[in-house]
Amino acid sequence: MLKAVLLGQWHSLSVPELERCLATRLDFYFFCGFDDITLPDRSTLYRFRN
């Protein structure tokens, strides 16, 4: 999760944009190490970010 939030900060992404990028961009997907089952949704990213 920390890697996902860092990617969002580095690329100036909002949480909905970050969620979309994690699902569509392979570089984000592999950098964070998520699999299809554990891909976080928008509410999880909001809670972790706060």
Phi, psi and omega in degrees: 000322180298319179297322179295316179294321177297318176300319178298320179290316182296326183255009179053053181256141171284170181297316177298322177293320178296318178300316179295318180294322178296328181276337187246331184265122182294326180295319176295315183301311182285327179297319181281337178078023178280156168246178186300329183283325186260012178297120186289149177265181185299317183293324177294318178295320177299312181296317180292322180296323179281000000 
